[in-house]
Amino acid sequence: MDQARGSGEPAIIAGIAQTVQNNTAWNIDEKRTYVIGLSTGAAMTVICMC
């Protein structure tokens, strides 16, 4: 098993999301959905938006 709870890429992404949510310097509209991606993730972002 390559993934374990609280570790690996999902945990890193969750940590980044939590940091962004807890940072009061940014004005984030919680009523909106934000989708971003790099490389293949960018392609998936475009597909999601279509």
PDB file of all heavy atoms in Angstrom:
ATOM      1  N   MET A   1       0.851  -1.182   0.000  1.00  0.00           N
ATOM      2  CA  MET A   1       0.000   0.000   0.000  1.00  0.00           C
ATOM      3  C   MET A   1       0.893   1.240   0.000  1.00  0.00           C
ATOM      4  O   MET A   1       1.741   1.398   0.876  1.00  0.00           O
ATOM      5  CB  MET A   1      -0.900  -0.045   1.218  1.00  0.00           C
ATOM      6  CG  MET A   1      -1.859   1.088   1.303  1.00  0.00           C
ATOM      7  SD  MET A   1      -2.940   0.815   2.728  1.00  0.00           S
ATOM      8  CE  MET A   1      -4.340   1.695   2.189  1.00  0.00           C
ATOM      9  N   ASP A   2       0.696   2.110  -0.987  1.00  0.00           N
ATOM     10  CA  ASP A   2       1.531   3.296  -1.118  1.00  0.00           C
ATOM     11  C   ASP A   2       1.032   4.481  -0.299  1.00  0.00           C
ATOM     12  O   ASP A   2       1.800   5.376   0.009  1.00  0.00           O
ATOM     13  CB  ASP A   2       1.616   3.706  -2.590  1.00  0.00           C
ATOM     14  CG  ASP A   2       2.384   2.696  -3.411  1.00  0.00           C
ATOM     15  OD1 ASP A   2       3.201   1.959  -2.831  1.00  0.00           O
ATOM     16  OD2 ASP A   2       2.165   2.641  -4.629  1.00  0.00           O
ATOM     17  N   GLN A   3      -0.234   4.510   0.016  1.00  0.00           N
ATOM     18  CA  GLN A   3      -0.807   5.641   0.729  1.00  0.00           C
ATOM     19  C   GLN A   3      -1.207   5.239   2.140  1.00  0.00           C
ATOM     20  O   GLN A   3      -1.647   4.129   2.375  1.00  0.00           O
ATOM     21  CB  GLN A   3      -2.045   6.171  -0.011  1.00  0.00           C
ATOM     22  CG  GLN A   3      -1.751   6.699  -1.398  1.00  0.00           C
ATOM     23  CD  GLN A   3      -0.946   7.985  -1.381  1.00  0.00           C
ATOM     24  OE1 GLN A   3      -0.999   8.753  -0.446  1.00  0.00           O
ATOM     25  NE2 GLN A   3      -0.176   8.197  -2.430  1.00  0.00           N
ATOM     26  N   ALA A   4      -1.046   6.147   3.058  1.00  0.00           N
ATOM     27  CA  ALA A   4      -1.475   5.937   4.437  1.00  0.00           C
ATOM     28  C   ALA A   4      -2.125   7.222   4.930  1.00  0.00           C
ATOM     29  O   ALA A   4      -1.772   8.321   4.495  1.00  0.00           O
ATOM     30  CB  ALA A   4      -0.291   5.577   5.320  1.00  0.00           C
ATOM     31  N   ARG A   5      -3.064   7.077   5.819  1.00  0.00           N
ATOM     32  CA  ARG A   5      -3.777   8.236   6.349  1.00  0.00           C
ATOM     33  C   ARG A   5      -2.789   9.233   6.957  1.00  0.00           C
ATOM     34  O   ARG A   5      -1.918   8.874   7.722  1.00  0.00           O
ATOM     35  CB  ARG A   5      -4.778   7.781   7.398  1.00  0.00           C
ATOM     36  CG  ARG A   5      -5.622   8.903   7.921  1.00  0.00           C
ATOM     37  CD  ARG A   5      -6.595   8.381   8.971  1.00  0.00           C
ATOM     38  NE  ARG A   5      -7.654   9.340   9.093  1.00  0.00           N
ATOM     39  CZ  ARG A   5      -8.924   9.106   8.849  1.00  0.00           C
ATOM     40  NH1 ARG A   5      -9.294   7.909   8.499  1.00  0.00           N
ATOM     41  NH2 ARG A   5      -9.818  10.044   8.964  1.00  0.00           N
ATOM     42  N   GLY A   6      -2.945  10.482   6.562  1.00  0.00           N
ATOM     43  CA  GLY A   6      -2.112  11.545   7.114  1.00  0.00           C
ATOM     44  C   GLY A   6      -0.727  11.662   6.500  1.00  0.00           C
ATOM     45  O   GLY A   6       0.125  12.368   7.031  1.00  0.00           O
ATOM     46  N   SER A   7      -0.477  10.984   5.373  1.00  0.00           N
ATOM     47  CA  SER A   7       0.833  11.089   4.746  1.00  0.00           C
ATOM     48  C   SER A   7       0.682  11.060   3.233  1.00  0.00           C
ATOM     49  O   SER A   7      -0.401  10.833   2.706  1.00  0.00           O
ATOM     50  CB  SER A   7       1.734   9.933   5.194  1.00  0.00           C
ATOM     51  OG  SER A   7       1.232   8.712   4.709  1.00  0.00           O
ATOM     52  N   GLY A   8       1.780  11.301   2.540  1.00  0.00           N
ATOM     53  CA  GLY A   8       1.755  11.272   1.086  1.00  0.00           C
ATOM     54  C   GLY A   8       1.182  12.542   0.485  1.00  0.00           C
ATOM     55  O   GLY A   8       0.955  13.547   1.169  1.00  0.00           O
ATOM     56  N   GLU A   9       0.956  12.501  -0.830  1.00  0.00           N
ATOM     57  CA  GLU A   9       0.477  13.681  -1.554  1.00  0.00           C
ATOM     58  C   GLU A   9      -0.867  14.204  -1.042  1.00  0.00           C
ATOM     59  O   GLU A   9      -1.027  15.419  -0.930  1.00  0.00           O
ATOM     60  CB  GLU A   9       0.395  13.378  -3.046  1.00  0.00           C
ATOM     61  CG  GLU A   9       1.757  13.246  -3.696  1.00  0.00           C
ATOM     62  CD  GLU A   9       1.663  12.956  -5.172  1.00  0.00           C
ATOM     63  OE1 GLU A   9       0.580  13.112  -5.768  1.00  0.00           O
ATOM     64  OE2 GLU A   9       2.683  12.568  -5.754  1.00  0.00           O
ATOM     65  N   PRO A  10      -1.855  13.353  -0.720  1.00  0.00           N
ATOM     66  CA  PRO A  10      -3.117  13.895  -0.212  1.00  0.00           C
ATOM     67  C   PRO A  10      -2.932  14.724   1.055  1.00  0.00           C
ATOM     68  O   PRO A  10      -3.566  15.771   1.220  1.00  0.00           O
ATOM     69  CB  PRO A  10      -3.956  12.641   0.061  1.00  0.00           C
ATOM     70  CG  PRO A  10      -3.406  11.612  -0.857  1.00  0.00           C
ATOM     71  CD  PRO A  10      -1.935  11.899  -0.931  1.00  0.00           C
ATOM     72  N   ALA A  11      -2.051  14.293   1.933  1.00  0.00           N
ATOM     73  CA  ALA A  11      -1.808  15.045   3.168  1.00  0.00           C
ATOM     74  C   ALA A  11      -1.124  16.380   2.871  1.00  0.00           C
ATOM     75  O   ALA A  11      -1.428  17.387   3.512  1.00  0.00           O
ATOM     76  CB  ALA A  11      -0.956  14.224   4.129  1.00  0.00           C
ATOM     77  N   ILE A  12      -0.229  16.383   1.899  1.00  0.00           N
ATOM     78  CA  ILE A  12       0.437  17.636   1.516  1.00  0.00           C
ATOM     79  C   ILE A  12      -0.578  18.620   0.960  1.00  0.00           C
ATOM     80  O   ILE A  12      -0.599  19.798   1.331  1.00  0.00           O
ATOM     81  CB  ILE A  12       1.551  17.363   0.489  1.00  0.00           C
ATOM     82  CG1 ILE A  12       2.672  16.543   1.132  1.00  0.00           C
ATOM     83  CG2 ILE A  12       2.096  18.672  -0.095  1.00  0.00           C
ATOM     84  CD1 ILE A  12       3.685  16.003   0.146  1.00  0.00           C
ATOM     85  N   ILE A  13      -1.450  18.141   0.081  1.00  0.00           N
ATOM     86  CA  ILE A  13      -2.475  19.004  -0.510  1.00  0.00           C
ATOM     87  C   ILE A  13      -3.430  19.509   0.565  1.00  0.00           C
ATOM     88  O   ILE A  13      -3.799  20.686   0.583  1.00  0.00           O
ATOM     89  CB  ILE A  13      -3.230  18.259  -1.626  1.00  0.00           C
ATOM     90  CG1 ILE A  13      -2.262  17.976  -2.786  1.00  0.00           C
ATOM     91  CG2 ILE A  13      -4.449  19.052  -2.108  1.00  0.00           C
ATOM     92  CD1 ILE A  13      -2.804  17.018  -3.817  1.00  0.00           C
ATOM     93  N   ALA A  14      -3.831  18.634   1.480  1.00  0.00           N
ATOM     94  CA  ALA A  14      -4.725  19.044   2.573  1.00  0.00           C
ATOM     95  C   ALA A  14      -4.047  20.103   3.438  1.00  0.00           C
ATOM     96  O   ALA A  14      -4.701  21.063   3.873  1.00  0.00           O
ATOM     97  CB  ALA A  14      -5.114  17.833   3.412  1.00  0.00           C
ATOM     98  N   GLY A  15      -2.749  19.958   3.680  1.00  0.00           N
ATOM     99  CA  GLY A  15      -2.013  20.943   4.467  1.00  0.00           C
ATOM    100  C   GLY A  15      -1.963  22.294   3.784  1.00  0.00           C
ATOM    101  O   GLY A  15      -2.127  23.337   4.434  1.00  0.00           O
ATOM    102  N   ILE A  16      -1.757  22.293   2.483  1.00  0.00           N
ATOM    103  CA  ILE A  16      -1.748  23.549   1.724  1.00  0.00           C
ATOM    104  C   ILE A  16      -3.121  24.200   1.780  1.00  0.00           C
ATOM    105  O   ILE A  16      -3.244  25.408   2.023  1.00  0.00           O
ATOM    106  CB  ILE A  16      -1.313  23.298   0.266  1.00  0.00           C
ATOM    107  CG1 ILE A  16       0.152  22.872   0.214  1.00  0.00           C
ATOM    108  CG2 ILE A  16      -1.542  24.549  -0.591  1.00  0.00           C
ATOM    109  CD1 ILE A  16       0.602  22.350  -1.135  1.00  0.00           C
ATOM    110  N   ALA A  17      -4.173  23.407   1.562  1.00  0.00           N
ATOM    111  CA  ALA A  17      -5.541  23.947   1.605  1.00  0.00           C
ATOM    112  C   ALA A  17      -5.850  24.531   2.974  1.00  0.00           C
ATOM    113  O   ALA A  17      -6.456  25.601   3.077  1.00  0.00           O
ATOM    114  CB  ALA A  17      -6.541  22.859   1.245  1.00  0.00           C
ATOM    115  N   GLN A  18      -5.432  23.853   4.032  1.00  0.00           N
ATOM    116  CA  GLN A  18      -5.689  24.338   5.384  1.00  0.00           C
ATOM    117  C   GLN A  18      -4.940  25.640   5.649  1.00  0.00           C
ATOM    118  O   GLN A  18      -5.482  26.563   6.252  1.00  0.00           O
ATOM    119  CB  GLN A  18      -5.275  23.279   6.397  1.00  0.00           C
ATOM    120  CG  GLN A  18      -5.728  23.578   7.804  1.00  0.00           C
ATOM    121  CD  GLN A  18      -5.452  22.425   8.740  1.00  0.00           C
ATOM    122  OE1 GLN A  18      -4.487  21.685   8.551  1.00  0.00           O
ATOM    123  NE2 GLN A  18      -6.278  22.267   9.739  1.00  0.00           N
ATOM    124  N   THR A  19      -3.719  25.732   5.167  1.00  0.00           N
ATOM    125  CA  THR A  19      -2.935  26.961   5.328  1.00  0.00           C
ATOM    126  C   THR A  19      -3.613  28.128   4.619  1.00  0.00           C
ATOM    127  O   THR A  19      -3.707  29.228   5.166  1.00  0.00           O
ATOM    128  CB  THR A  19      -1.510  26.759   4.778  1.00  0.00           C
ATOM    129  OG1 THR A  19      -0.875  25.707   5.502  1.00  0.00           O
ATOM    130  CG2 THR A  19      -0.690  28.031   4.889  1.00  0.00           C
ATOM    131  N   VAL A  20      -4.098  27.894   3.411  1.00  0.00           N
ATOM    132  CA  VAL A  20      -4.776  28.939   2.649  1.00  0.00           C
ATOM    133  C   VAL A  20      -6.057  29.372   3.361  1.00  0.00           C
ATOM    134  O   VAL A  20      -6.338  30.560   3.490  1.00  0.00           O
ATOM    135  CB  VAL A  20      -5.080  28.464   1.210  1.00  0.00           C
ATOM    136  CG1 VAL A  20      -6.000  29.435   0.490  1.00  0.00           C
ATOM    137  CG2 VAL A  20      -3.787  28.298   0.431  1.00  0.00           C
ATOM    138  N   GLN A  21      -6.828  28.410   3.849  1.00  0.00           N
ATOM    139  CA  GLN A  21      -8.083  28.728   4.528  1.00  0.00           C
ATOM    140  C   GLN A  21      -7.852  29.503   5.820  1.00  0.00           C
ATOM    141  O   GLN A  21      -8.654  30.357   6.186  1.00  0.00           O
ATOM    142  CB  GLN A  21      -8.863  27.456   4.833  1.00  0.00           C
ATOM    143  CG  GLN A  21      -9.448  26.802   3.610  1.00  0.00           C
ATOM    144  CD  GLN A  21     -10.090  25.455   3.918  1.00  0.00           C
ATOM    145  OE1 GLN A  21      -9.823  24.854   4.956  1.00  0.00           O
ATOM    146  NE2 GLN A  21     -10.918  24.990   3.010  1.00  0.00           N
ATOM    147  N   ASN A  22      -6.773  29.204   6.515  1.00  0.00           N
ATOM    148  CA  ASN A  22      -6.501  29.839   7.811  1.00  0.00           C
ATOM    149  C   ASN A  22      -5.781  31.173   7.691  1.00  0.00           C
ATOM    150  O   ASN A  22      -5.620  31.865   8.683  1.00  0.00           O
ATOM    151  CB  ASN A  22      -5.686  28.894   8.698  1.00  0.00           C
ATOM    152  CG  ASN A  22      -6.484  27.674   9.108  1.00  0.00           C
ATOM    153  OD1 ASN A  22      -7.703  27.686   9.107  1.00  0.00           O
ATOM    154  ND2 ASN A  22      -5.784  26.607   9.441  1.00  0.00           N
ATOM    155  N   ASN A  23      -5.338  31.534   6.494  1.00  0.00           N
ATOM    156  CA  ASN A  23      -4.613  32.784   6.293  1.00  0.00           C
ATOM    157  C   ASN A  23      -5.621  33.915   6.109  1.00  0.00           C
ATOM    158  O   ASN A  23      -6.316  33.996   5.100  1.00  0.00           O
ATOM    159  CB  ASN A  23      -3.693  32.671   5.075  1.00  0.00           C
ATOM    160  CG  ASN A  23      -2.764  33.856   4.969  1.00  0.00           C
ATOM    161  OD1 ASN A  23      -3.054  34.948   5.434  1.00  0.00           O
ATOM    162  ND2 ASN A  23      -1.623  33.637   4.344  1.00  0.00           N
ATOM    163  N   THR A  24      -5.705  34.811   7.073  1.00  0.00           N
ATOM    164  CA  THR A  24      -6.680  35.902   7.012  1.00  0.00           C
ATOM    165  C   THR A  24      -6.230  37.043   6.105  1.00  0.00           C
ATOM    166  O   THR A  24      -6.990  37.977   5.881  1.00  0.00           O
ATOM    167  CB  THR A  24      -6.961  36.451   8.426  1.00  0.00           C
ATOM    168  OG1 THR A  24      -5.725  36.889   9.009  1.00  0.00           O
ATOM    169  CG2 THR A  24      -7.595  35.385   9.298  1.00  0.00           C
ATOM    170  N   ALA A  25      -5.009  36.972   5.567  1.00  0.00           N
ATOM    171  CA  ALA A  25      -4.525  38.025   4.680  1.00  0.00           C
ATOM    172  C   ALA A  25      -5.207  37.961   3.318  1.00  0.00           C
ATOM    173  O   ALA A  25      -5.235  38.946   2.588  1.00  0.00           O
ATOM    174  CB  ALA A  25      -3.010  37.928   4.507  1.00  0.00           C
ATOM    175  N   TRP A  26      -5.750  36.791   2.975  1.00  0.00           N
ATOM    176  CA  TRP A  26      -6.407  36.614   1.690  1.00  0.00           C
ATOM    177  C   TRP A  26      -7.916  36.674   1.858  1.00  0.00           C
ATOM    178  O   TRP A  26      -8.483  36.149   2.805  1.00  0.00           O
ATOM    179  CB  TRP A  26      -6.035  35.282   1.058  1.00  0.00           C
ATOM    180  CG  TRP A  26      -4.585  35.177   0.731  1.00  0.00           C
ATOM    181  CD1 TRP A  26      -3.799  36.136   0.157  1.00  0.00           C
ATOM    182  CD2 TRP A  26      -3.727  34.063   0.970  1.00  0.00           C
ATOM    183  NE1 TRP A  26      -2.507  35.678   0.011  1.00  0.00           N
ATOM    184  CE2 TRP A  26      -2.443  34.414   0.502  1.00  0.00           C
ATOM    185  CE3 TRP A  26      -3.924  32.799   1.517  1.00  0.00           C
ATOM    186  CZ2 TRP A  26      -1.367  33.547   0.570  1.00  0.00           C
ATOM    187  CZ3 TRP A  26      -2.847  31.945   1.577  1.00  0.00           C
ATOM    188  CH2 TRP A  26      -1.595  32.322   1.118  1.00  0.00           C
ATOM    189  N   ASN A  27      -8.582  37.316   0.910  1.00  0.00           N
ATOM    190  CA  ASN A  27     -10.034  37.412   0.931  1.00  0.00           C
ATOM    191  C   ASN A  27     -10.596  36.323   0.012  1.00  0.00           C
ATOM    192  O   ASN A  27     -10.694  36.523  -1.198  1.00  0.00           O
ATOM    193  CB  ASN A  27     -10.478  38.804   0.471  1.00  0.00           C
ATOM    194  CG  ASN A  27     -11.966  38.984   0.590  1.00  0.00           C
ATOM    195  OD1 ASN A  27     -12.643  38.224   1.269  1.00  0.00           O
ATOM    196  ND2 ASN A  27     -12.494  39.994  -0.076  1.00  0.00           N
ATOM    197  N   ILE A  28     -10.945  35.180   0.568  1.00  0.00           N
ATOM    198  CA  ILE A  28     -11.417  34.042  -0.210  1.00  0.00           C
ATOM    199  C   ILE A  28     -12.922  33.901  -0.036  1.00  0.00           C
ATOM    200  O   ILE A  28     -13.426  33.809   1.081  1.00  0.00           O
ATOM    201  CB  ILE A  28     -10.704  32.741   0.236  1.00  0.00           C
ATOM    202  CG1 ILE A  28      -9.205  32.878   0.003  1.00  0.00           C
ATOM    203  CG2 ILE A  28     -11.278  31.542  -0.495  1.00  0.00           C
ATOM    204  CD1 ILE A  28      -8.393  31.742   0.573  1.00  0.00           C
ATOM    205  N   ASP A  29     -13.640  33.913  -1.147  1.00  0.00           N
ATOM    206  CA  ASP A  29     -15.088  33.747  -1.135  1.00  0.00           C
ATOM    207  C   ASP A  29     -15.408  32.256  -0.999  1.00  0.00           C
ATOM    208  O   ASP A  29     -15.203  31.475  -1.922  1.00  0.00           O
ATOM    209  CB  ASP A  29     -15.687  34.298  -2.427  1.00  0.00           C
ATOM    210  CG  ASP A  29     -17.205  34.278  -2.425  1.00  0.00           C
ATOM    211  OD1 ASP A  29     -17.803  33.725  -1.481  1.00  0.00           O
ATOM    212  OD2 ASP A  29     -17.788  34.826  -3.370  1.00  0.00           O
ATOM    213  N   GLU A  30     -15.892  31.850   0.169  1.00  0.00           N
ATOM    214  CA  GLU A  30     -16.169  30.440   0.438  1.00  0.00           C
ATOM    215  C   GLU A  30     -17.399  29.920  -0.300  1.00  0.00           C
ATOM    216  O   GLU A  30     -17.669  28.729  -0.294  1.00  0.00           O
ATOM    217  CB  GLU A  30     -16.298  30.211   1.941  1.00  0.00           C
ATOM    218  CG  GLU A  30     -14.983  30.449   2.670  1.00  0.00           C
ATOM    219  CD  GLU A  30     -15.066  30.156   4.153  1.00  0.00           C
ATOM    220  OE1 GLU A  30     -16.137  29.726   4.618  1.00  0.00           O
ATOM    221  OE2 GLU A  30     -14.058  30.350   4.837  1.00  0.00           O
ATOM    222  N   LYS A  31     -18.146  30.811  -0.951  1.00  0.00           N
ATOM    223  CA  LYS A  31     -19.319  30.397  -1.716  1.00  0.00           C
ATOM    224  C   LYS A  31     -18.949  29.977  -3.133  1.00  0.00           C
ATOM    225  O   LYS A  31     -19.787  29.493  -3.869  1.00  0.00           O
ATOM    226  CB  LYS A  31     -20.343  31.524  -1.765  1.00  0.00           C
ATOM    227  CG  LYS A  31     -20.911  31.864  -0.393  1.00  0.00           C
ATOM    228  CD  LYS A  31     -21.861  33.027  -0.467  1.00  0.00           C
ATOM    229  CE  LYS A  31     -22.308  33.400   0.937  1.00  0.00           C
ATOM    230  NZ  LYS A  31     -23.016  34.658   0.956  1.00  0.00           N
ATOM    231  N   ARG A  32     -17.688  30.161  -3.509  1.00  0.00           N
ATOM    232  CA  ARG A  32     -17.219  29.798  -4.842  1.00  0.00           C
ATOM    233  C   ARG A  32     -16.399  28.517  -4.785  1.00  0.00           C
ATOM    234  O   ARG A  32     -15.871  28.156  -3.746  1.00  0.00           O
ATOM    235  CB  ARG A  32     -16.346  30.905  -5.428  1.00  0.00           C
ATOM    236  CG  ARG A  32     -17.110  32.149  -5.759  1.00  0.00           C
ATOM    237  CD  ARG A  32     -16.186  33.146  -6.380  1.00  0.00           C
ATOM    238  NE  ARG A  32     -16.976  34.162  -7.063  1.00  0.00           N
ATOM    239  CZ  ARG A  32     -16.495  34.958  -7.975  1.00  0.00           C
ATOM    240  NH1 ARG A  32     -15.232  34.891  -8.323  1.00  0.00           N
ATOM    241  NH2 ARG A  32     -17.275  35.855  -8.541  1.00  0.00           N
ATOM    242  N   THR A  33     -16.289  27.874  -5.933  1.00  0.00           N
ATOM    243  CA  THR A  33     -15.436  26.705  -6.064  1.00  0.00           C
ATOM    244  C   THR A  33     -14.233  27.086  -6.898  1.00  0.00           C
ATOM    245  O   THR A  33     -14.375  27.646  -7.981  1.00  0.00           O
ATOM    246  CB  THR A  33     -16.194  25.544  -6.749  1.00  0.00           C
ATOM    247  OG1 THR A  33     -17.339  25.228  -5.968  1.00  0.00           O
ATOM    248  CG2 THR A  33     -15.315  24.328  -6.896  1.00  0.00           C
ATOM    249  N   TYR A  34     -13.055  26.795  -6.396  1.00  0.00           N
ATOM    250  CA  TYR A  34     -11.812  27.119  -7.086  1.00  0.00           C
ATOM    251  C   TYR A  34     -11.149  25.815  -7.524  1.00  0.00           C
ATOM    252  O   TYR A  34     -11.032  24.874  -6.747  1.00  0.00           O
ATOM    253  CB  TYR A  34     -10.864  27.889  -6.167  1.00  0.00           C
ATOM    254  CG  TYR A  34     -11.430  29.219  -5.705  1.00  0.00           C
ATOM    255  CD1 TYR A  34     -12.214  29.310  -4.561  1.00  0.00           C
ATOM    256  CD2 TYR A  34     -11.187  30.373  -6.423  1.00  0.00           C
ATOM    257  CE1 TYR A  34     -12.733  30.527  -4.139  1.00  0.00           C
ATOM    258  CE2 TYR A  34     -11.699  31.602  -6.015  1.00  0.00           C
ATOM    259  CZ  TYR A  34     -12.471  31.661  -4.866  1.00  0.00           C
ATOM    260  OH  TYR A  34     -12.977  32.862  -4.458  1.00  0.00           O
ATOM    261  N   VAL A  35     -10.727  25.761  -8.764  1.00  0.00           N
ATOM    262  CA  VAL A  35     -10.043  24.584  -9.290  1.00  0.00           C
ATOM    263  C   VAL A  35      -8.754  25.049  -9.953  1.00  0.00           C
ATOM    264  O   VAL A  35      -8.774  25.964 -10.779  1.00  0.00           O
ATOM    265  CB  VAL A  35     -10.915  23.831 -10.323  1.00  0.00           C
ATOM    266  CG1 VAL A  35     -10.195  22.606 -10.839  1.00  0.00           C
ATOM    267  CG2 VAL A  35     -12.257  23.457  -9.729  1.00  0.00           C
ATOM    268  N   ILE A  36      -7.646  24.446  -9.552  1.00  0.00           N
ATOM    269  CA  ILE A  36      -6.360  24.786 -10.155  1.00  0.00           C
ATOM    270  C   ILE A  36      -5.610  23.498 -10.462  1.00  0.00           C
ATOM    271  O   ILE A  36      -5.948  22.434  -9.964  1.00  0.00           O
ATOM    272  CB  ILE A  36      -5.500  25.688  -9.248  1.00  0.00           C
ATOM    273  CG1 ILE A  36      -5.165  24.967  -7.941  1.00  0.00           C
ATOM    274  CG2 ILE A  36      -6.186  26.998  -8.979  1.00  0.00           C
ATOM    275  CD1 ILE A  36      -4.113  25.659  -7.123  1.00  0.00           C
ATOM    276  N   GLY A  37      -4.599  23.609 -11.288  1.00  0.00           N
ATOM    277  CA  GLY A  37      -3.794  22.438 -11.577  1.00  0.00           C
ATOM    278  C   GLY A  37      -2.534  22.813 -12.337  1.00  0.00           C
ATOM    279  O   GLY A  37      -2.462  23.865 -12.961  1.00  0.00           O
ATOM    280  N   LEU A  38      -1.563  21.961 -12.234  1.00  0.00           N
ATOM    281  CA  LEU A  38      -0.318  22.113 -12.973  1.00  0.00           C
ATOM    282  C   LEU A  38      -0.133  20.888 -13.843  1.00  0.00           C
ATOM    283  O   LEU A  38      -0.486  19.781 -13.447  1.00  0.00           O
ATOM    284  CB  LEU A  38       0.875  22.241 -12.022  1.00  0.00           C
ATOM    285  CG  LEU A  38       0.846  23.435 -11.069  1.00  0.00           C
ATOM    286  CD1 LEU A  38       1.972  23.316 -10.051  1.00  0.00           C
ATOM    287  CD2 LEU A  38       0.999  24.730 -11.842  1.00  0.00           C
ATOM    288  N   SER A  39       0.388  21.075 -15.021  1.00  0.00           N
ATOM    289  CA  SER A  39       0.676  19.973 -15.940  1.00  0.00           C
ATOM    290  C   SER A  39      -0.617  19.214 -16.254  1.00  0.00           C
ATOM    291  O   SER A  39      -1.565  19.807 -16.754  1.00  0.00           O
ATOM    292  CB  SER A  39       1.763  19.084 -15.351  1.00  0.00           C
ATOM    293  OG  SER A  39       2.213  18.155 -16.314  1.00  0.00           O
ATOM    294  N   THR A  40      -0.667  17.946 -15.944  1.00  0.00           N
ATOM    295  CA  THR A  40      -1.878  17.163 -16.219  1.00  0.00           C
ATOM    296  C   THR A  40      -3.063  17.689 -15.399  1.00  0.00           C
ATOM    297  O   THR A  40      -4.195  17.646 -15.859  1.00  0.00           O
ATOM    298  CB  THR A  40      -1.638  15.678 -15.896  1.00  0.00           C
ATOM    299  OG1 THR A  40      -0.491  15.236 -16.612  1.00  0.00           O
ATOM    300  CG2 THR A  40      -2.820  14.833 -16.263  1.00  0.00           C
ATOM    301  N   GLY A  41      -2.777  18.187 -14.221  1.00  0.00           N
ATOM    302  CA  GLY A  41      -3.835  18.782 -13.400  1.00  0.00           C
ATOM    303  C   GLY A  41      -4.461  19.995 -14.060  1.00  0.00           C
ATOM    304  O   GLY A  41      -5.656  20.260 -13.908  1.00  0.00           O
ATOM    305  N   ALA A  42      -3.668  20.750 -14.805  1.00  0.00           N
ATOM    306  CA  ALA A  42      -4.206  21.885 -15.552  1.00  0.00           C
ATOM    307  C   ALA A  42      -5.160  21.420 -16.637  1.00  0.00           C
ATOM    308  O   ALA A  42      -6.214  22.028 -16.858  1.00  0.00           O
ATOM    309  CB  ALA A  42      -3.064  22.699 -16.160  1.00  0.00           C
ATOM    310  N   ALA A  43      -4.790  20.324 -17.289  1.00  0.00           N
ATOM    311  CA  ALA A  43      -5.691  19.758 -18.304  1.00  0.00           C
ATOM    312  C   ALA A  43      -6.999  19.305 -17.660  1.00  0.00           C
ATOM    313  O   ALA A  43      -8.086  19.533 -18.204  1.00  0.00           O
ATOM    314  CB  ALA A  43      -5.015  18.595 -19.030  1.00  0.00           C
ATOM    315  N   MET A  44      -6.925  18.683 -16.502  1.00  0.00           N
ATOM    316  CA  MET A  44      -8.132  18.244 -15.804  1.00  0.00           C
ATOM    317  C   MET A  44      -8.959  19.456 -15.355  1.00  0.00           C
ATOM    318  O   MET A  44     -10.187  19.422 -15.372  1.00  0.00           O
ATOM    319  CB  MET A  44      -7.771  17.378 -14.608  1.00  0.00           C
ATOM    320  CG  MET A  44      -8.999  16.840 -13.874  1.00  0.00           C
ATOM    321  SD  MET A  44     -10.150  15.948 -14.934  1.00  0.00           S
ATOM    322  CE  MET A  44      -9.405  14.347 -14.935  1.00  0.00           C
ATOM    323  N   THR A  45      -8.302  20.544 -14.971  1.00  0.00           N
ATOM    324  CA  THR A  45      -9.015  21.758 -14.606  1.00  0.00           C
ATOM    325  C   THR A  45      -9.837  22.269 -15.776  1.00  0.00           C
ATOM    326  O   THR A  45     -11.007  22.633 -15.621  1.00  0.00           O
ATOM    327  CB  THR A  45      -8.001  22.842 -14.148  1.00  0.00           C
ATOM    328  OG1 THR A  45      -7.297  22.361 -13.009  1.00  0.00           O
ATOM    329  CG2 THR A  45      -8.703  24.138 -13.815  1.00  0.00           C
ATOM    330  N   VAL A  46      -9.246  22.290 -16.959  1.00  0.00           N
ATOM    331  CA  VAL A  46      -9.961  22.718 -18.156  1.00  0.00           C
ATOM    332  C   VAL A  46     -11.155  21.795 -18.421  1.00  0.00           C
ATOM    333  O   VAL A  46     -12.264  22.255 -18.709  1.00  0.00           O
ATOM    334  CB  VAL A  46      -9.026  22.750 -19.379  1.00  0.00           C
ATOM    335  CG1 VAL A  46      -9.793  22.995 -20.656  1.00  0.00           C
ATOM    336  CG2 VAL A  46      -7.957  23.808 -19.198  1.00  0.00           C
ATOM    337  N   ILE A  47     -10.956  20.503 -18.296  1.00  0.00           N
ATOM    338  CA  ILE A  47     -12.050  19.540 -18.514  1.00  0.00           C
ATOM    339  C   ILE A  47     -13.167  19.766 -17.504  1.00  0.00           C
ATOM    340  O   ILE A  47     -14.340  19.768 -17.862  1.00  0.00           O
ATOM    341  CB  ILE A  47     -11.512  18.097 -18.441  1.00  0.00           C
ATOM    342  CG1 ILE A  47     -10.593  17.826 -19.637  1.00  0.00           C
ATOM    343  CG2 ILE A  47     -12.646  17.083 -18.375  1.00  0.00           C
ATOM    344  CD1 ILE A  47      -9.791  16.544 -19.524  1.00  0.00           C
ATOM    345  N   CYS A  48     -12.806  20.012 -16.246  1.00  0.00           N
ATOM    346  CA  CYS A  48     -13.821  20.268 -15.207  1.00  0.00           C
ATOM    347  C   CYS A  48     -14.635  21.520 -15.524  1.00  0.00           C
ATOM    348  O   CYS A  48     -15.837  21.564 -15.292  1.00  0.00           O
ATOM    349  CB  CYS A  48     -13.166  20.417 -13.854  1.00  0.00           C
ATOM    350  SG  CYS A  48     -12.568  18.892 -13.113  1.00  0.00           S
ATOM    351  N   MET A  49     -13.958  22.534 -16.040  1.00  0.00           N
ATOM    352  CA  MET A  49     -14.647  23.782 -16.324  1.00  0.00           C
ATOM    353  C   MET A  49     -15.527  23.702 -17.569  1.00  0.00           C
ATOM    354  O   MET A  49     -16.459  24.471 -17.717  1.00  0.00           O
ATOM    355  CB  MET A  49     -13.637  24.923 -16.466  1.00  0.00           C
ATOM    356  CG  MET A  49     -12.870  25.228 -15.186  1.00  0.00           C
ATOM    357  SD  MET A  49     -13.941  25.697 -13.821  1.00  0.00           S
ATOM    358  CE  MET A  49     -13.964  24.199 -12.843  1.00  0.00           C
ATOM    359  N   CYS A  50     -15.237  22.765 -18.462  1.00  0.00           N
ATOM    360  CA  CYS A  50     -16.054  22.615 -19.664  1.00  0.00           C
ATOM    361  C   CYS A  50     -17.327  21.906 -19.294  1.00  0.00           C
ATOM    362  O   CYS A  50     -18.351  22.043 -19.790  1.00  0.00           O
ATOM    363  CB  CYS A  50     -15.321  21.809 -20.729  1.00  0.00           C
ATOM    364  SG  CYS A  50     -13.906  22.705 -21.414  1.00  0.00           S
TER     365      CYS A  50
END
